[in-house]
Amino acid sequence: LTDAELDQYAGQLNSILTHVAQVAEVAADDVPPTAHPADLQNVLRPDVVSPSLTPEQALSGAPAVEQDRFAVPQILGEEQ
């Protein structure tokens, strides 16, 4: 490394170490680690079976059906 590069990297390293020291001062043992600054939790509803369409009803308006599924044109793997 040249002297100019050493001076540049020394300044950058000093800045990094200063910031790490500031974070270390704030971090406390009584503060739990978090993945997000806001206390977020997933809001999930209970998984309950409810009335829905039968496969026949759901597929009744489909233009094409194959093996009790909507049939759609293949788009992957086709030659252009």
C-alpha positions in Angstrom: 0.0 0.0 0.0 1.1 3.5 -0.7 1.4 6.1 2.1 -1.7 7.8 0.8 -3.7 4.6 0.8 -2.5 3.8 4.4 -3.6 7.3 5.5 -7.0 6.8 3.8 -7.6 3.3 5.3 -6.4 4.4 8.7 -9.0 7.2 8.7 -11.7 4.8 7.6 -10.7 2.2 10.2 -10.7 4.9 12.9 -14.2 5.9 11.9 -15.5 2.3 11.9 -14.0 1.7 15.4 -15.5 4.9 16.7 -19.0 3.8 15.5 -18.5 0.3 17.0 -17.6 1.9 20.3 -20.7 4.1 20.3 -22.9 1.0 19.6 -21.2 -0.9 22.4 -22.0 1.9 24.8 -25.7 1.8 24.0 -26.0 -2.0 24.0 -27.0 -3.3 27.4 -27.5 -6.7 28.8 -31.1 -5.9 29.8 -32.0 -5.0 26.2 -33.1 -8.1 24.3 -31.7 -8.5 20.8 -34.3 -7.8 18.1 -34.5 -8.3 14.3 -36.6 -5.2 13.8 -36.8 -1.9 15.8 -40.6 -2.1 16.1 -42.2 -4.9 18.1 -43.9 -6.7 15.3 -45.7 -10.0 15.4 -47.4 -12.0 12.8 -51.2 -11.8 13.2 -52.6 -15.1 12.2 -56.2 -16.3 12.2 -57.1 -19.8 13.4 -56.9 -22.4 10.7 -60.6 -23.4 10.5 -62.3 -25.3 7.8 -65.1 -23.2 6.3 -67.6 -23.8 3.5 -66.1 -23.4 0.1 -66.5 -24.4 -3.5 -66.2 -28.0 -4.6 -63.6 -28.7 -7.2 -66.4 -29.2 -9.8 -67.9 -25.8 -8.9 -64.6 -24.1 -9.0 -63.7 -25.6 -12.4 -67.1 -25.3 -14.0 -66.3 -22.0 -15.8 -62.8 -22.9 -16.8 -62.1 -23.0 -20.5 -59.9 -26.1 -20.1 -59.5 -28.6 -17.3 -56.9 -31.4 -16.8 -56.8 -33.8 -13.9 -59.1 -31.6 -11.8 -57.0 -28.5 -12.3 -57.1 -25.5 -14.5 -55.3 -26.2 -17.8 -53.2 -23.4 -19.1 -50.8 -23.1 -22.0 -47.2 -24.1 -21.3 -44.8 -21.1 -21.4 -41.6 -22.5 -20.0 -39.3 -24.6 -22.1 -40.9 -23.6 -25.4 -38.7 -22.7 -28.3 -39.1 -19.2 -29.6 
